[in-house]
Amino acid sequence: MFRAAASLLMLLGFYVVALIQLVVVLALAIWVTVETTAVVGIKLGLPLLIAVGATFVGLWRAIRTRSQPPHGLVVTPQDAPELWATVHALAGEVGTRTPDEIRLVPEVNAAVSEDAKLLGLVGGRRMLYLGMPLMQSFTVDQLRAVIAHELGHYSGKHTSLGAVAYRGRLAIGHSISRIGPYNPVGWVFRGYARLYLLVDNAASRRQEREADQASVRVAGPAAAAAALKDSAIADAAWDFFFAQYVVPGWEAGYAPDDLFGGFGQFVAERQDELAELREREPEQQSSRWDTHPSIAERIAIMRTAPQPPHPVDGRPAVALLGAVQAAGLALQREVVDTGNRQVLPWPQFIAAATTAGLQQTSDRIFRSVGRLTGTAEPGLGTLFELVAAGRLGELAEEFFSNATRKEAAAKFAGPMDTLLTLAAIRSGVAFWRMSWSGPVRLIDAVGADLDLEEIAKLAVAPETLDEARARLAELGVRVEAAAVIERQVTARGADVIGAMANVKVDGEHADVLMLDRGLVFVPAPKSTDKGAKRLETLLGSAPVEQLAARHRFVPYEELTGASITKRTPIRADLRLHNGTAVSLEERWAGEQLGKSRDTLLTILDRVARDSE
């Protein structure tokens, strides 16, 4: 309650400051007009008046902002009677009303909301959100502690004016975003905004400590501390699972048929690793800008609480859902839009994703083979011809720039192993076996591990190439099965690592998006105003793959060198395999996201170094 009240008072103060500045600006404009001319007064006062007006526009936009509709899967008492009974009992112990609705959500999180009326004087519909990955990682005891914490926000009336605090942040954020960085009026508002956040965040931290007290009182300090500590571990596990098991296949055009079922198996198979993480003490770093106290601080407070006996329920928390798999599948249907992706069971999904990644890596090599040989449809056979002609070093030096041609040819056994694996997969004699506890393995038709490393070493030398061919034939590997598919580089699966506005590219104004796979040049206006905002809008307008397809995309693999003539502001020339060049000129007033300028210099330095 205090947080919302403080937010309301601070928000009103924000507009008091705006009114004071309005009076000062008008007085200043009138004085300048009297002392000089009306034109000078208008030129001085108009930008300041616009800045003050932006605060009221921000307030209006915040008032009109509608809350996002609730997401997730509604779980009724009929769907999960034990979960509802648990929540009802905990609400009684905490001393608050039971939520009207429980929703499963796809995050490692738990939260509550309340649609209160009349500035919180009249209670509204209450919702409890429980993350499916969180429940899959927790015991019933830990989940009870988490739910008690969330219900503690209700009993502490933290949610009553939550919407007011939220709109206060929105109003100030909207106002600040509409004022230029060099406008003096904006300096005052930004200072006040920092003060607002300090007050609001301090109140938020106090609310979290109060909710922790409810968790400790109801579930016991041991369960409360374990839940708090394991929440960070569950979050890390979900991130790892998603990055390693889901994203590669998703980006390749596939989707798993049981997302949350897969995570459940992953957690079950990784218990030893998760146990090791539990042995580590949480970080104690905290900041006055944080909305939550540090986990270490909260656990330390919990451990000082009395330790009365509590009944232990070490069952998996998902036991409260009853039909766990059905709930996970229903949640996936509710929140995951697979689009036109092919939905596959986990073993086939992982196999398809791994093969797609293997093909993408191989295509990178095949494109270089094509450039070197002038072949339109390069493949493993084309590469073998290079080896037989003693020319592998010419290709390999592109991948091992710090080695001589002879050394690079020998080192190329690694990439050759990749290409032979692709040929074996495409020939139908090798397969992928997934594991929830480790990396995917390459196996043969009878399930034995298949290792092509020795054959790859034979295949990089002209004198042993025929032996490599013979051994591949014995295994049933067809050399022609491995060939290029993606003849032109795309940005599929690429990540944005930087963005700079208003860079001159070949003399034309452009915004530069830096990907981990290449540079995208997007036509830009001459004006450097609001360049960072334009970059954010651009990145949010479409997936990066589509942006690269719509605009000029220069992959790093097509670069043969770079010359940096000036580092501040950046002046550089890029050289491409096709003999063309790209000039880059940074503008002094150009804006950037983060430290993108440093990122661009790092890219240019690497390209220049690799070409030496």
N, C-alpha and C positions, 0 to 999 in steps of 0.2 A: 504493500500500500504506500509506504514511504517513497519507494522508487518512482511510482507513477505520479505521486503528488509533487515530488521534487522535479520530475521531468516537466510536469505542467507549469510549475512556477518558473523553471528555467526557460521553457519555451516562451512564456509570456515576457520574460526578461529580454529574450532575443528581439522581440518586436518593440519593446520599450527602447532598446538600443537603436533599433531601426528608426523609430520616431525621433529620437534625439538627433540622430545623424541627419534625418530629413530636415529638421529645423536648422541645424548647423549649415547644411549644404545650401538651403534657401537663403539663409542670412549671408553666407559667403558670396553666393551668386549675385545677390542684390548689392552688396558692398562693392564687388568688383565692377558691376555694371555702372554704379554711381561714380566710382573712381576712374574708370576707363571708358569702355564702350559696351553697349548691349551685346555686340558680337562676341567680345572676349568673355563676358559673363556667361553667355549661353554655352560657349565652347568649354568653359571650365565646369559649369554646373551640370550640363546635360549628362555626361558620363557618370557623374556621381549620383544624380537622381535616378538614372537607369539602374545603377547597382542597388540603391535602396529599394526601388520598385521590385527588384528581383526577389527580395525577401518575401514580399506579399504574394508574388506569383508562386513562390515555393510553398507557402502556407496553403494557398488555394489548391495546388496540385496534391499536397499531402492529404488535405481534407477529402478530396474527391477520390483518392486512391482506395480501391476496394481490396479487401483481404482476398488472398488466393483461396480458391475452393480447397477443402480438405482432400488430401490424397491418401492412397493406400487402400487396403481391403477392410471393409467393415466385418467385424467378428461379432456375431450375435451370441446371446446366452445359449441358444440351441446349438450353435457351432462348437463352442468351447465352454461348457458349463463349469468345469473346474477353474478355468482362468477367471471367469466372472465371479465365481464364489470367492476366490482368493482376493480379487480386487475389492469386492464388497466388504470382506472381513478386514482388510487393511484400511479401508476408508473409515470403518468404525473405530479402529485402534488409533488412527491419526486424528480422528475427530472432524471429519468432513463428509460432504455428500458424495456418493458414488458417481463416477462419470456417467454421462448418458450414453456414451458411445466409445467403443474400443476399436482402434484401427491398427492393422499390421502395416508397417512401412518397410521399404527396402534399405534402410540405413542402419548403421550401428549406433542407435540412439533411442532415447525414450523422452517423451515430452508431453506436456498438457497444454490445453488452451481452453479459454472460456469466452463465450460471446456475451459479455456483460453489457448491461444497459445503464443509461443515466450516469455516466462516469463511474461505473462500478458499484453504484448504490443498489442496483437490482441485478441479482445473479442471472446468468444465462446458461445456454447449453454447454455442457462440458465434454471435452474429448480427451481421451488418453491414447497416445501413439506409442506403440511398441515395435522396435526394429526386429525384423525376423532374424537377421544375422546376429543381433545381440542375444536373442533367445536361444539361438543355436550354439552360442558360445558359453552361456551361463548355466549355473545350476538353479534349481527352484529357489533356494535360499538367496542367491545373489539377485535373482529377478524380484523377489519380494522386497529386498532392500532398495532396488531401483524404483519400483512402483511406490513404495512408501515415501521415497524422496520426492517423487513427482507429485504425489498427493499432498505432501507437505507444502507445496506451493499453493495448493488450494486452501489448506487450513490457515496458512499465513497470509491469505488474501493477496498473494503476489500476482495473480492473474486478473484481478478485478479491473485494474486500470492499465493492464498490459498494452491494450490497443492505443491508449493515450501516449505511453512512452514510445511505442513503435512509430506512431505518427509524428511525434516530436523529432525523432531522428530523421524521418523522411523529410519533414519540413525544412530542417536545417540543411540537410544534404542537398535538397533541390535548390535551396537559396544559394548556397556556396557555389554549386556547379554552374550557376548562371552569371557569376561575377568573375571577370577576368583576373588573372594572377597579379597584374600590375596596378589594379585599381585600389587607391588608398582606402576606400570604404570596405573593400573586401578584407583588408588586413584586420580591421576591427572585428568583423564578423567571424573570421577564421579563428581569431583568438578566443572569442566567446564560444565558438563551436567546440574548441578543445576543452574549455571549462565545462561545458555541458556534458561532454563525453566522460570527463573525469568524475563528475558528480553521479551521472547515470551508471557508470561502470562500478563505482564504489558501492552504490546501492544494490546493484545486481550481485556483487560478490557477497554482500551481507545476506541477501535472500538465499543464496546457495548454501551458506553456512546454516541458516535456519532450517532449510529443507533437509540438510544432512542430519540435524538433530532428530527429526522425525524418523529418518531412516535408521539411525542408531537405536532409538527408543523401541521401535517396532521389530526390527529384524536382528538387532544385536550389533555391536561394534565390529565383530569379526566378519560377519557377512557383508556389512556395509563397506568396510575397508576393502574386502576382497572384490566386491562388485566394482568399486571405484577404480581399483588397480587393474582389474581385468578388462574394464571397458576400453582402456587404451590398447591393451593387447588384442582384443577382439577387433578393434578398428584397424590395427596394423595387419591382422590376419586377413580381414576382408579386402583391404587394399592390395595385399600381395596376391590373394586368390584372383581378384578381378584383373589385375595387371598381367599375371602369368597364365591364367587359365581361360579367361573370358575375352579380353581385348584382342588378342591376335586373331582369333576366329571371327569375332564380330567385325573387325576391320576387313577381313577377307570375304565377308558376305555370308557368314554362317551364324547360327544362334543355337545355344544349348537347349534341349527340351525341358530340362529341370534345373534351373539356375540355383535355386536355394537348396535343392537336394544335393547338388554338387558341393556346395559350401559345407553342408552338414558332413558329407563324407571327408572332405578336406580337413575339417576340424578334428574329426575322429582319428584320422591317420597321422595328424601332426601333433598329437598330444605331448610327445617328448620335447619337441621344440617349443611348444607353448609353455610347458613347465619350466624350461630354462629361462624364458622371458619373465616368468613370474618371480624368479629368484632375484631379478634386478630391482633395485630401488627406483621409484619414479623420480623424474627430474624435479628439482626444487625451484627452478627459475620461474619468476612471476614478474608481472609489470602492473603498474597502476592503470594501464590501459586495458588490462584483461577484464573480461566480464565474469570470469570464474577464478576463484583462488587456485593456486597450484594443487595438483593431486597430492603431492607430498605434504603440503600444509594441511589439507583436509584429512588425510589419513592420520597424520600426527594428532590432530584434535580428536579423531574417533578413538584412537588407541588410549586416550586418557579417560574415556568414559567408563562407567562401571560395567562389569562383565557378568550380568545375571545370566543364568542358564536359559538357552533358547533351544527349542526342538530343531533338530538338524534334518534337512531334506536335501540330499545331494543328488536327487534325480536331475536329468537334463531339463532345463526350463521348458523346452518344447513339449514336454509331457503334458503340460497344462492345456495344450492346444488339442490334444486327442489325435485327430487325423493329421499328422504333421505333413506328410507328403502332399495330401490334398490341399492343405492350407498354403503350402509353398507354391504349388502349381496355380492355385487361384490367385495368389498375390502376383505371380509372374504375368498371368493374363491381364491383370488389372493395371500394372505399372510398366510393363515392358512392351514397347512397340517394335516388333522384329522387322517391320517393313516387308521388303521382298527377299529377306535373307532366308536361306534354307535352314530349317530347324532339324537338328540331328541329335541322337542320343550322345551322351558324353564321349564314349570311346571313338565314335565316328567323327564327332565334332573336333576333338583334339587332333585326330589323324588328319582331317581336312585342313585344320588351321596350321599344323606343322608343315604339311606339304606345301601349302600356299606360301608360308614364310620361306621355305627352302627354294621354291620356284622364284620368289622375288629376289633372294640373294643370288641365285644362279643367273637370273636375267641381267643383273648388274654386270656379271662377268661376261656373259654372252654378248652384251651390247659393245663392250670393249673389244671383244674378239671380232665382231662385225666391223667396227671402225678400222681396226688394224688390217683386216683382210679384204675389206670391201664386200663382204658377204651379206646379202639381204636377210637370210634366214640362218644365222649362226647357231651352232649347237655343239655338243660334245665332240662330234665327229670333226667339225671344223677345228676345234682346239687340238685334237689329236694330230691333225695335219700340220699345225704349227709346231707341235712337239717333234714330229718326225723330220721336219725341215730344220730343226735346231733353232727355231725362232721364239721359243717360249719366253726367253728372257725379255724380249721386246714387249711382250704383254705384261709379264710379271712385274716389271719395274714400275708400272703404274700403281700397283698395289703395295709394293715394298720399295718406296722411294729412297730409303736410306741404304739400300743394298746395291751391289753391282748386278749386272744382268745375270751373271752366273749364279750368284747367291740368291737372287730373286727367283730364278727358275727352280732352285732346290726348295725354297720356302713355299713355293706354290703348291706343294703337296697338300697343304691345308685346304685351300680353295678347291683343289682337285677332288679331295675327299667329299666335299659338299656336292660337286657335280656328279660324282659316281653314285652317291646316295640318291640323288634325284633320278638318275637313270634306273637304279634298282627299283625304286618306288614305282616309276612309270612303267617299268617292265613287268610289274606284278609279282616280283620275287622277294620283295622286302616290304615290311609293314611296320606301323608304329604301335607300340604298346604303352598306354598311358599309365601313370601312377599318381596317386594323390599324395604320396610321401616323397616324391623325387621327380627328376626330369623324365621326359618321355624317352623310351628306348627303341632302337632299331632292331627288329627281329626278322628271322627268315620264316619260311612256311611252316616249320615245325615248332616255332616258338623260341628257337635258340638265338642268342645275341649275334648280330651280324656286324662285323667290323671290316671296313673297306680301307683302312688306313694303309696297310702294307701295299695293297694294289695301287693306291694313290701315289705312293712313293715311287713305284715302278713306272707309273704313267707320266711322270714329269721328265723323264730322261729318254732321249731317242733310242739308246741302246737297249733299254728294257721295256719299251713301249709295247712291242709285240707280245712279250710275256704277260703284260697287264691285260692286253686285249684277250689273250687266251684264257686267262683266269676269269675275266668277266663273262666270257662265253660259257665257261663251265658252270657258272652260277645262273646262267640264263638272263644275264643283263644285256639288253640291247643298247648299244651306244647311241643309235639314232633316236632313242626314246627321250633323251634329254636335249631339249632345244629351247630357244627363246620363245616366250609368249608375249611379254610386255616389251614391245620394240621401242616404245617411247617412254621416257621416265614420267611417272605421275607423282602426285603428292599423297597418294593413298597411304594412310597410316602415319603421315608426317606430323610432327609436333612443331608448334610455333615457339621459337626461342628468343624472338625479339621483333621490334617494329619501330621504324623511324618515319616520320612524316616529312614531306616536302624536301626530298632529296632529288637533285637533278640527275636524271639517268639519260645519257646520250643527249644532254641539253634540254630534256623535257622534264617538267615537274612530275614527281611520282612519290607515292608512299611505298616504302619498302618493307615487305614482310620477310623476316628471316626464319626459315624452317630448318629442321635438322637435315633436310635433304636438298635444299636449294633456296634461291631467292625469288620472290614474287614481286613484280613491279606493277603497281596499280596507279593509273593516271590520277593526278591530284590537282587542285586549284593552285594558283600562284600564291594566294594569301596563306600565311602560316598560322592564322588564328585558329584556335581550337583543334590543332593538329592531333593531339593525344586523344581528344574525344572522338575525332573522326576515325582514328585507328581502332579504338574500342568498338565503335559502331560497325566498322568494316569486319572485324574479327567475329562479331556476334551475328553478322548477317547471313553467313553460310558456312558450312564445313570447309576447312582449309583445302581439301582436295578440290572442291568446286571453285574456290577462289583461284587456285593455281591453274585450273582448266580455263577459266574465263579470261585471265590476264596473262601477261608475259611471265613465263616461268623458266628460270635458268638453273638447272640442276648442277650441283657441285661436280658431279662426275663428268660433265661436259666442259669443265674448265681445265685449261692447260697451264694457267699461271695467272699471277696478279702482280701489278706494280703499284706501290703506294708512294705517291709523290709528295703527299702532305698528310700529316696525322691530325692536325687541328686547324681548320675544319678538314674533314677527310676528303682527300682527292685521290682517286685510285682508278686503275684500268684493269678490267678482267679480260683474259684471252680465252677463246673457246676452240674446241677441236675443229670446228668448221672454218676456222680462219678469221672469224669476225671478232669484234671486241665490244665491250660495254664499259662506258665511262660513268663514274659515280662522283658527285660533288655534293657534299653536305652543306646545308645552309645554316648560317649562324643562328637564325631565329627558329629553325625547325625543332619540333618537339619529338619526344620519344617515349616509349613505354619502358619503365624500369631503367636499366643500364644497357639499353640496346646498342648504344654507340660503341661501348666496349665490346659487345658481342660481335658487331660488324668488324671491328678491328681484329678480333681474334680469328674470325673467319678468313679475312684477307691475309693475315699473317700465315695462317695454316696453308692456304692455297699457294702463296708465294714460296713458302718453305718447301712444299711438296714438289714444286716445279724446278727447284734448284738441282 
